[in-house]
Amino acid sequence: MSSSPVTDMQPLDNCRIVTLATRLPGPLAVERLRRLGASAVKVEPPEGDALHRACPDWYDELHEGLEVLSLNLKDPAARAVLDHRLGAAELLLTDTRPAGLSRLGLSWPELHARHPNLSQIAIVGRASPRQEEAGHDLTYQAELGLLDPPNLPRALIADCAGAEAVVVVALVSLLNRNRGQGGAYVEVSLAEAAAQFARPLQRGLTSPQGLLGGAFPGYNLYRARDSWIALAALEPHFWRRLGQAIGCDSPTKEQVAAFFQTGTAEEWERWGREHDVPVAAVRPLATED
C-alpha cells in the first residue's frame, strides 16, 4: 500500500479491526484504515469475495498484506473462531443485511452482550428503517437523477463515498471508545452517501442552466484541434487571463470555442500552466490492462 504524509502518522497503530464486508465499500474502507495504522483480519465466505471474481487485480491491491480467513459462518465452529477474533478487536465492519446477521447469531444485541467494548459499523443500502431493502450503486444513482441513459456511470459514487463515510465513522467510534463510552452500533447508508453527490445537481449548480453545468463559458468542455480540453477558469483572475488572451473582457462561449480550436490539447495544457489558467486535456477512459 502506498502512503502519504497524513497516513505516515499512523494514528490507528493500536486499532484492531475484523471485517466481514466483502462488497467494494468494505475493502476500500479497510484499506484506508490500514493506511492509518490499523491492523485487520477479513473473514470471507468459502466462495470468496465478489470483487476477486470481478476484478482480481484490484482485489489483490486492496488486500495486500491483509490476513484473510475463509469461514463458513453457518458452522458453529467457524463462528467460534470469529468470536475469538472479535474478543481482541475494537471494530467490526459488516455489509450483510441485519436479518442475515441475526440468523448467524451476530445481531448487534448479541454481539454487544458478548463484546461490550466492540463497535460495529454496518454498511447498509438504506438507513433504518429501510436497511433490509435491496439496492446497489446503480440503483441509488438512478433514483438521485445522476444517470444519463443508456450510459452506465463511470464512477461508483455510492460505494466510494460510502467507504469514506465508514472511515469517518470508524474514527469517531474509536474516539468515543477512548473516552470511555464503550462499543456502539452505527449504520453507514450507501444511498445517503450517494445523495451527497447529487446535491450540486439538485441545487441547480451542475444543471444545464447552472454555473458549473454549462451556463458559464469559463467552465466547460471545448474541442481543441485534435481532441477535447476542459477549461475551469471559474475565479475572476483566471477568467480575466483567458479574456486577455482572447482579446475580450467577457468572451462568449463561441469565442472561447474558436480560441481553443487553434491548438492541440497538449499545447493548451502547456499554455494553461504557463499562464496559470486551469486547462486539462480530456484523456481516454482510464483503464488498466
Secondary structure, DSSP 4 states (H G I P E B T S, - for coil): ----TTGGG-TTTT-EEEE---STHHHHHHHHHHHTT-EEEEEE-TT--HHHHH-HHHHHHHTTT-EEEE--TTSHHHHHHHHHHHHT-SEEEE-S-HHHHHHTT--HHHHHHH-TT-EEEEEESS-TTSTTS---HHHHHHHTT--BTTBPPSS-HHHHHHHHHHHHHHHHHHHHHHTT----EEEEEHHHHHHHHHHHHHTTSSSTTSIIIIISTTEEEEE-SSSEEEEE--SHHHHHHHHHHHT-SS--HHHHHHHHTTS-HHHHHHHHHHHT--EEE-PPPP---
